[in-house]
Amino acid sequence: MSADASKLLHDLKSKCASLKSAADLYKDCSAAEKQEMLALMTAAAEEIQRTLAALSKLS
């Protein structure tokens, strides 16, 4: 596995863990915080998608 692929996989694991943590916290948020949390989770999901696209280009 290339260094680039290893870095992308590391980034992917980190981003997925962050998204999971945010999802776990979501239920305890106020309505206003939920909107902010959804925006953060959406941004994280977009980053995951970009990382997956970059990883697919390496294979």
N, C-alpha and C positions, 0 to 999 in steps of 0.2 A: 504494500500500500504506500502510496506517495505521501510526502509530508503535507502537501496541499489537502489531500483527502483526509488525512488524520486530523488536521486542523479543522476542517469543515465538520467532521463527525464530532469533534470535541465541542465546537460551537453549537451544533445541532442539539447535542445532549444538554448543554447548558440552557439553551433557549427553551427547550421542551420542559425542563425542570422548572424554569421561571414561570412558564405558562401554567403548569400544574399547580404551583404554589399560589398563583393569583386566583385560579379557579377554586382552590380550597378556601381562600380568604373571602371570596365573593359573597358567600351566604351570610357572612357576619357584617357586611357593609350596609351603611345607610343608603337610601335611594340615590342621593347625590354622589356618594362614593361609588355606588354600583355603576353609574354612568362613566365615571372616570376610570374605574377598573376595566370596564368593557372596552374603552378606548385603548388602554394599555395592553389588554389581551389581544385586541385586533392588531395592534402594531407588532406584538410579539409573533402572532401567527403569520403576518406578512413577512417578517424576518425569517421565520422558519421556512416559508415557501421559497424565498430567495436563496436560502442556504441549500435547500434540496435541489433547486434548479442548478446551482453552481456545482453541487456534488454530481448531479447526473451528467454534466458536461465532461467530467473527468473520466467517466466510465465508457 
